[in-house]
Amino acid sequence: MAPSPTGEYHIGHIRTLLYNYAWAKKNNGQLILRIEDTDRERYVEGAVDRILEVITDYGVSWDEGPRIGGPHEPYYQSQRLDLYCKYAIELVRSGKAYYCFCTKERLETLRKQQEKDHKLPGYDRHCRNIRREESEKRVAAGEPYVIRMKVPDNEEISFEDFVQGEVTVNSSVLDDQILLKSDGYPTYHLAVVVDDHLMEITHIIRGNEWISSTPKHVLLYRFFGWDMPKVGHLPVFLDPSGEGKMSKRRGSVSARSFLEAGYLPEALDNYLILLGWNPGTERELFTLQEFTSAFDLNHLNKSNPRFTYEKLKWFNQQYIRSLDNVTLAKRLEKFTSREEAEIAKVLPLVKERMVTLRDFDRLTDYFFEEPKGSDDIFAKVAGISAQVLDHAIKTLSENWDGKVLEENARAFCAEKNIKVGDYFMVLRIAITGKAQTPPLWDVMEILGKDEIVSRLGSSLLLVD
């Protein structure tokens, strides 16, 4: 896992992780978590810890990696630099790579000229034919260098992608990729190939942004004489409009942000697994264990799925409703300042209406604070509010009983030619400040007679 510039894990990475997790577990394998932190310019302090925490919060665990250890330690690429240097030099000595001494200034001039000439950007192989003896002398003399792979000319490079099918690329479109940078750090391409081999990786499931890099990896495996793991590239998420991929420019996409928005991790997991995988049935609800049992590489989709918040909300609502009230109350503690007893008191009334955990405060605020009135609070039932409120106050003061209130209200409405629905809308707005709530008498019973009469009286003062 490579920390991004912001150090936040993309929601799409969680889906990729879920597929890797399921495939490993289904086949009695090991899920290995490796931190690919070799891009030091983009590295953010603390990013790795945040990534590990959000992975754990989504309910996924790994068998080898940071915080656990394992037979292939260390699991941070920044701690494996000697290995990459060794293998890069091995490629140079076997004629599969070469030292490049081009300065940043020369490369920048080259790039600008290529742009001017409308040519594809790429290295011009300026150092490719320097004799190795001369190169080694320059290295020994302390001249700065990088190591580049020696891509063969005009060769068809093919690999079988278990998601996308057979992929073939001509080597003429590949650059002589840098393998080892001047600071001694490897590029992704060298490090990932070396580590996948040494860590005995059998399957790689990753996003299709890496599919254009895979031919370079095919070459490296061939250069080293190693067998290549099976590889599959997943389609990217499209944003809700379907016009582009999910990105920061189009809203929050970090895995953490969805949890902070009040989505349950199990609902997110369920939704994400179906964005790119088809169970072959109409079934939609899967626990992580059930998904693991059903997962099949042959059912991964090639097309880019569209991420829709409406469907995610539906999943979240199903999972909220499936939780018992005690468990749900515990989950709500991070999203409300209400005490445990307060949550327990009102949760049964609003549980069915909640879409995310953040809805709780919005749906229950009137239980804890009298709603603030305004001049237009009774706009929907203008002209009848005062007499309705006056009648309800007298009725409830004399007899605190929901059935009695309804009977008296119906008789009053028949006499005054008022709609019964409008009568109770006046009460609902006066008591809660909202036009939609759980059953009104259930709300009134929780608030109690004194509070209800007080709120009705405050509203009556507003409309007199």
C-alpha positions in Angstrom: 0.0 0.0 0.0 1.5 3.3 -1.1 0.6 6.3 1.1 -1.0 9.0 -1.0 0.2 12.6 -0.8 -2.5 13.4 1.8 -1.9 10.1 3.6 -5.6 9.1 3.2 -6.7 5.7 1.9 -9.0 6.0 -1.2 -12.4 4.2 -0.9 -11.4 2.3 -4.1 -8.4 0.9 -2.3 -10.7 -0.7 0.2 -12.5 -2.6 -2.5 -9.2 -3.8 -3.9 -8.2 -4.9 -0.5 -11.5 -6.8 0.0 -11.0 -8.8 -3.1 -7.4 -9.7 -2.2 -8.6 -10.6 1.3 -11.4 -12.8 0.0 -9.2 -14.6 -2.5 -6.5 -15.3 0.1 -9.0 -16.5 2.7 -11.0 -18.7 0.4 -7.8 -20.5 -0.8 -6.3 -20.9 2.7 -3.6 -18.4 1.7 -2.0 -15.4 3.4 -2.8 -11.8 2.8 0.4 -9.8 2.9 0.3 -6.1 3.6 3.4 -4.3 2.3 4.0 -0.6 2.7 5.4 0.8 -0.6 6.9 4.0 0.8 9.7 4.6 -1.6 8.3 7.9 -3.0 9.9 10.1 -0.5 8.8 13.4 -2.0 5.1 12.4 -1.5 5.6 10.6 1.8 3.6 12.1 4.7 4.5 11.4 8.3 1.8 9.4 10.1 0.2 8.3 6.8 1.0 4.7 7.3 -0.6 4.5 10.8 -3.8 6.2 9.4 -3.9 3.7 6.6 -3.5 0.7 8.9 -6.2 2.0 11.3 -8.8 2.6 8.5 -8.1 -0.9 7.1 -8.8 -2.3 10.6 -11.9 -0.1 11.0 -13.3 -1.7 7.8 -13.0 -5.1 9.4 -10.1 -6.4 7.4 -7.0 -8.0 9.0 -3.8 -9.2 7.4 -1.7 -12.3 8.0 1.8 -10.7 7.4 2.9 -7.2 7.5 3.3 -4.2 9.8 2.4 -4.6 13.5 2.3 -8.4 13.0 5.6 -9.4 11.4 6.1 -12.6 9.4 8.7 -14.6 7.6 9.3 -12.0 4.9 10.2 -9.0 7.1 10.7 -6.1 6.8 7.4 -5.1 5.2 8.3 -1.5 4.7 10.1 -1.0 1.3 12.1 1.9 2.8 13.8 -0.7 5.0 14.7 -3.0 2.1 16.9 -0.7 0.0 20.0 -2.9 0.0 17.9 -5.7 -1.6 16.8 -3.4 -4.5 20.3 -2.1 -5.0 21.6 -5.6 -5.2 19.1 -6.7 -7.8 19.4 -3.5 -9.9 23.2 -4.0 -10.1 22.6 -7.7 -11.1 20.5 -6.5 -14.0 23.3 -4.1 -15.1 25.9 -6.9 -15.0 23.6 -9.2 -17.0 23.1 -6.5 -19.7 19.4 -5.9 -18.9 19.9 -2.5 -17.4 22.4 0.4 -17.5 23.7 3.4 -15.6 22.3 6.7 -16.7 24.2 10.0 -15.8 21.8 12.5 -17.5 21.2 15.5 -15.4 17.8 16.9 -14.5 18.6 19.9 -16.7 19.3 17.7 -19.7 16.2 15.7 -19.2 14.1 18.9 -18.8 15.5 20.3 -22.1 14.8 16.9 -23.8 11.2 17.0 -22.5 10.6 20.6 -23.8 12.0 19.7 -27.2 9.8 16.6 -27.5 6.8 18.8 -26.6 7.8 21.3 -29.2 8.2 18.5 -31.8 4.9 17.0 -30.8 6.6 13.7 -29.8 5.7 11.4 -27.0 7.8 12.2 -23.9 10.4 9.6 -23.0 14.0 9.1 -22.4 16.2 9.1 -25.6 18.5 6.4 -24.4 21.5 8.8 -24.4 23.4 6.7 -21.9 22.3 3.3 -23.1 25.3 2.5 -25.2 28.0 3.7 -22.8 30.4 0.8 -22.3 29.9 -0.8 -18.9 33.5 -0.4 -17.9 33.3 3.3 -18.5 30.0 3.5 -16.6 31.4 1.7 -13.6 34.4 4.1 -13.5 32.1 7.1 -13.5 30.0 5.5 -10.7 33.2 4.7 -8.7 34.3 8.4 -9.2 31.1 9.5 -7.4 29.2 10.8 -10.4 25.4 10.9 -9.7 23.5 8.2 -11.6 20.2 6.3 -11.9 19.8 2.7 -13.2 17.4 2.2 -16.1 16.0 -1.0 -17.6 17.1 -1.9 -21.1 13.7 -2.3 -22.9 14.1 -4.5 -26.1 13.2 -2.9 -29.4 9.9 -3.6 -31.2 8.9 -6.6 -29.3 5.3 -7.8 -28.5 4.9 -8.2 -24.8 1.8 -10.2 -23.7 0.3 -11.2 -20.4 -2.9 -12.8 -19.3 -5.0 -10.6 -17.1 -7.6 -12.6 -15.2 -10.0 -9.7 -15.2 -9.3 -7.9 -18.5 -8.2 -10.9 -20.6 -5.0 -11.1 -22.8 -3.1 -7.8 -23.0 -0.4 -7.2 -25.6 1.8 -4.1 -25.9 4.6 -3.4 -28.2 7.9 -2.5 -26.5 8.3 0.6 -28.7 5.8 2.4 -26.5 7.7 1.7 -23.3 10.3 4.0 -21.8 13.7 2.8 -20.5 12.2 3.0 -17.1 14.3 4.1 -14.1 14.6 1.2 -11.7 16.9 2.7 -9.0 16.9 6.5 -8.3 19.9 8.6 -7.5 19.0 8.7 -3.8 19.2 4.9 -3.7 15.5 4.3 -3.5 13.9 2.0 -6.1 11.0 3.0 -8.3 7.7 1.1 -7.8 8.5 -1.2 -10.8 11.7 -2.7 -9.4 10.6 -2.8 -5.8 7.3 -4.5 -6.5 8.8 -7.2 -8.7 11.6 -8.0 -6.3 9.3 -8.1 -3.3 6.5 -10.1 -5.0 9.1 -12.7 -5.9 10.8 -12.8 -2.5 7.5 -12.8 -0.6 6.2 -15.6 -2.7 3.2 -13.7 -4.0 0.9 -15.9 -6.1 -1.9 -13.4 -7.1 -1.9 -9.7 -7.5 -5.3 -7.9 -7.7 -4.9 -4.2 -8.2 -6.5 -1.2 -9.9 -6.3 -0.9 -13.7 -4.2 2.3 -13.4 -1.3 -0.1 -13.2 -2.1 -2.1 -16.3 0.1 0.1 -18.5 3.1 -0.7 -16.1 2.6 -4.4 -16.1 4.5 -5.0 -19.4 7.6 -3.5 -17.7 7.1 -6.0 -14.9 6.7 -8.8 -17.4 10.1 -7.8 -18.7 11.7 -7.6 -15.3 10.4 -11.1 -14.4 11.9 -12.4 -17.6 15.2 -10.6 -17.0 15.5 -12.2 -13.5 14.4 -15.6 -14.7 11.5 -15.6 -12.3 7.9 -16.9 -12.7 5.4 -14.0 -12.6 2.4 -14.1 -10.3 -1.1 -14.1 -11.8 -2.3 -10.6 -12.1 -5.7 -8.9 -12.6 -6.6 -5.3 -12.9 -9.8 -3.9 -11.6 -11.9 -1.2 -13.2 -12.0 2.1 -11.5 -15.1 3.7 -9.8 -16.9 6.3 -11.8 -18.4 9.2 -9.9 -22.2 9.4 -9.5 -22.6 11.3 -12.7 -20.8 8.5 -14.6 -18.6 11.1 -16.4 -15.3 10.5 -14.6 -13.5 8.5 -12.0 -14.1 9.1 -8.3 -11.5 11.7 -7.3 -10.9 14.5 -4.8 -12.0 17.1 -7.3 -15.5 15.6 -7.3 -15.9 15.3 -3.5 -14.5 13.4 -0.6 -13.2 9.9 -1.6 -11.1 8.9 1.4 -12.1 5.7 3.1 -12.1 7.5 6.4 -14.5 10.2 5.3 -17.3 7.6 4.7 -16.9 6.3 8.2 -17.0 9.8 9.6 -20.1 10.5 7.5 -21.9 7.8 9.5 -21.8 4.8 7.2 -21.3 1.4 8.8 -18.1 -0.4 7.8 -20.1 -3.6 7.1 -22.5 -1.7 4.8 -19.6 -0.1 3.0 -17.9 -3.4 2.6 -21.1 -5.0 1.2 -21.6 -2.1 -1.3 -18.0 -2.0 -2.4 -17.7 -5.7 -3.2 -20.6 -5.5 -5.6 -18.9 -2.6 -7.5 -16.9 -4.9 -9.7 -18.0 -8.4 -8.7 -21.2 -10.3 -9.6 -22.3 -13.2 -7.4 -24.2 -14.7 -10.3 -27.5 -14.3 -8.4 -29.9 -11.5 -7.4 -28.6 -11.5 -3.9 -27.3 -8.2 -2.6 -26.6 -8.6 1.2 -23.4 -10.3 2.1 -21.4 -10.5 5.3 -17.6 -10.4 4.7 -17.5 -14.1 5.6 -20.3 -14.9 3.1 -18.6 -12.9 0.4 -15.3 -14.7 1.0 -17.0 -18.1 0.6 -18.7 -16.9 -2.6 -15.9 -15.0 -4.2 -14.7 -16.1 -7.6 -12.2 -14.4 -9.9 -14.2 -15.3 -12.9 -17.0 -13.1 -11.7 -15.0 -9.9 -11.6 -16.3 -7.3 -14.0 -14.3 -5.5 -16.7 -16.5 -2.4 -17.0 -16.2 0.7 -14.7 -18.9 0.7 -12.1 -20.7 3.9 -11.1 -20.6 4.8 -7.5 -24.0 6.0 -6.4 -24.8 7.4 -2.9 -28.4 6.3 -3.2 -27.5 2.6 -3.3 -24.9 3.0 -0.6 -27.5 4.7 1.6 -29.9 1.8 1.0 -27.3 -0.7 2.1 -26.5 1.4 5.2 -30.1 1.6 6.1 -30.5 -2.2 5.9 -27.6 -2.7 8.2 -28.7 -0.1 10.7 -32.1 -1.8 10.9 -30.5 -5.2 11.4 -28.5 -4.1 14.5 -30.1 -4.6 17.9 -30.7 -1.4 19.8 -27.9 -1.9 22.3 -25.3 -2.4 19.5 -26.6 0.5 17.5 -26.6 2.8 20.6 -22.9 1.9 21.1 -22.1 2.8 17.5 -23.9 6.1 17.9 -21.6 7.3 20.7 -19.1 8.8 18.3 -21.8 10.7 16.5 -23.8 12.3 19.4 -23.2 14.0 22.7 -26.2 12.3 24.2 -25.9 10.1 27.2 -26.4 6.3 26.9 -29.7 6.5 28.7 -30.9 9.3 26.4 -30.0 7.4 23.3 -31.7 4.2 24.5 -34.9 6.2 25.3 -35.5 7.6 21.8 -33.6 5.2 19.5 -36.5 2.8 19.0 -38.6 5.6 17.6 -36.1 6.8 15.0 -34.1 3.7 14.1 -36.2 2.9 11.0 -35.8 6.5 9.7 -32.0 6.6 10.0 -29.9 6.3 6.9 -26.6 7.1 8.5 -25.4 7.4 12.1 -25.2 11.1 11.7 -29.0 11.2 11.2 -29.6 10.5 14.9 -29.1 14.0 16.2 -31.1 15.6 13.4 -34.0 13.2 14.0 -34.0 13.5 17.8 -33.0 17.1 18.6 -36.6 18.0 19.7 -36.5 15.4 22.4 -33.8 17.3 24.2 -34.4 20.9 23.3 -37.6 22.8 22.7 -37.8 23.7 19.0 -37.4 27.4 18.2 -40.5 28.9 16.7 -40.7 31.4 13.9 -43.3 33.5 12.2 -43.9 30.9 9.5 -43.7 27.8 11.5 -47.4 27.1 11.1 -47.6 28.3 7.5 -49.0 24.9 6.4 -52.0 25.3 8.7 -52.3 29.0 8.9 -55.6 30.3 10.4 -56.4 27.3 12.6 -53.3 27.1 14.8 -54.4 29.2 17.7 -57.7 27.4 18.3 -56.2 24.0 17.8 -53.4 24.7 20.3 -55.9 26.1 22.8 -58.1 23.1 22.4 -55.2 20.6 22.8 -53.8 22.4 25.9 -57.2 22.2 27.6 -57.8 18.5 26.6 -54.3 17.3 27.7 -54.4 19.3 30.9 -57.6 17.6 31.9 -56.8 14.1 30.7 -53.3 12.8 29.6 -54.5 10.1 27.2 -53.8 9.6 23.6 -57.2 8.0 22.8 -59.0 10.8 24.6 -57.0 13.4 22.6 -57.9 11.8 19.3 -61.6 11.5 20.2 -61.8 15.1 21.3 -59.8 16.3 18.3 -62.1 14.5 15.9 -65.2 16.0 17.5 -63.6 19.5 17.6 -62.6 19.2 13.9 -66.1 18.2 12.9 -67.5 21.2 14.7 -65.0 23.7 13.4 -64.8 22.2 9.9 -61.1 21.5 10.3 -59.2 18.5 8.8 -58.1 16.1 11.5 -54.7 15.8 9.7 -54.2 19.6 10.0 -55.1 19.5 13.7 -52.4 17.0 14.4 -49.9 18.8 12.1 -50.3 21.8 14.2 -49.4 19.8 17.3 -46.6 18.0 15.6 -45.0 21.3 14.5 -45.5 22.9 17.9 -44.0 20.0 19.8 -41.1 19.1 17.4 -40.6 21.9 15.0 -40.9 19.3 12.2 -43.5 18.3 9.7 -42.5 14.6 9.9 -41.7 12.6 13.0 -42.4 9.2 14.5 -45.9 8.6 15.7 -46.9 11.7 17.5 -48.3 10.2 20.7 -45.1 8.0 21.1 -43.1 11.3 21.0 -45.5 12.9 23.4 -45.3 10.1 25.9 -41.5 10.3 26.0 -41.5 14.1 26.5 -44.3 13.9 29.2 -47.4 15.9 30.0 -45.7 18.9 31.5 -43.2 19.4 28.7 -45.9 19.0 26.0 -48.3 21.4 27.6 -45.4 23.9 28.0 -44.4 23.6 24.4 -48.0 24.0 23.2 -48.3 27.1 25.3 -45.1 28.6 23.9 -46.4 28.0 20.4 -49.8 29.5 21.2 -48.0 32.7 22.3 -46.4 32.8 18.8 -49.6 32.6 16.9 -51.9 34.7 19.1 
